Amino acid sequence: MERFTTLIIDDEQIARERLKRLLPEFEPVFQLIGEAKNGEEGLAMVEHLKPDLIFLDIQMPGKTGFEMLQEMNHLPIIIFCTAYEEYALKAFNTVALDYLVKPVEKERLKLTVEKLGTKQVTGSSKQIKELLELIQQQSKPKTIHSIPHKIGDRVILIKPEQITHFVANEKYVDFYTKDGKKYISDISLKKLEDTLPGNFTRIQRSTIVNVEHIKEFRKYFRGKYVLVIDDVKATKIETGRSYAQKILQLIQIE
């Protein structure tokens, strides 16, 4: 079988390491030539190295897999590795791309190799764009209506509009309201990002902010900003460097 130069693009180190352990079991099909931990880095590597094939996560901070594909000049074979629900599988199959649900299993990867052997994964850029539009339309998650905070045998429900920001804290997520009170949730930051209303956005790897409670933007160094929240403490939050473009769009700066 033909050998495919391969990149792994995924923000989750565990997912990257799992693929790196699995790929050598299918020698000589995959020749791993690099890995990227976010969309910006991945896009640069694709354009520079021009791989035959990439394993690509969809949801990544800064630049998603969808946004990467829209900006690619070199279009390799795309194998998505993500956590979208099963309903999307048929859509991917219509353009002969492959789609692996995390955590990737060896037996499922074996089917991918069989597809590669029959040249079934060669969708055109037009087909891929049509697919991305379809997935984005169909995969809008349900919006969460309240965030639970447990106190003993009681559960307090906090409405999203009362919340100024969320901060990941080891196994839990701290979240804060405009009156300066701190609460704790065991809902992951990733799930919150997927299910919170549209006025919430991630501005660094560990922080999601309610944009309706941003009072001020202050330029920082190396493309970063400091956000001032309109809570009683005038909380200041530093943005992540890889989120610079999102912040510029947020404050409508060209």
Secondary structure as GFF3:
##gff-version 3
##sequence-region A 1 254
A	DSSP	beta_strand	4	9	.	.	.	ID=ss1
A	DSSP	alpha_helix	13	22	.	.	.	ID=ss2
A	DSSP	three_ten_helix	23	26	.	.	.	ID=ss3
A	DSSP	beta_strand	30	36	.	.	.	ID=ss4
A	DSSP	alpha_helix	39	49	.	.	.	ID=ss5
A	DSSP	beta_strand	53	56	.	.	.	ID=ss6
A	DSSP	alpha_helix	65	71	.	.	.	ID=ss7
A	DSSP	beta_strand	77	82	.	.	.	ID=ss8
A	DSSP	three_ten_helix	86	88	.	.	.	ID=ss9
A	DSSP	alpha_helix	89	93	.	.	.	ID=ss10
A	DSSP	beta_strand	98	101	.	.	.	ID=ss11
A	DSSP	alpha_helix	106	117	.	.	.	ID=ss12
A	DSSP	alpha_helix	125	138	.	.	.	ID=ss13
A	DSSP	beta_strand	147	151	.	.	.	ID=ss14
A	DSSP	beta_strand	154	158	.	.	.	ID=ss15
A	DSSP	three_ten_helix	160	162	.	.	.	ID=ss16
A	DSSP	beta_strand	163	169	.	.	.	ID=ss17
A	DSSP	beta_strand	172	177	.	.	.	ID=ss18
A	DSSP	beta_strand	182	185	.	.	.	ID=ss19
A	DSSP	alpha_helix	189	195	.	.	.	ID=ss20
A	DSSP	beta_strand	200	204	.	.	.	ID=ss21
A	DSSP	beta_strand	207	210	.	.	.	ID=ss22
A	DSSP	three_ten_helix	211	213	.	.	.	ID=ss23
A	DSSP	beta_strand	214	219	.	.	.	ID=ss24
A	DSSP	beta_strand	225	229	.	.	.	ID=ss25
A	DSSP	beta_strand	236	238	.	.	.	ID=ss26
A	DSSP	three_ten_helix	241	243	.	.	.	ID=ss27
A	DSSP	alpha_helix	244	250	.	.	.	ID=ss28
###
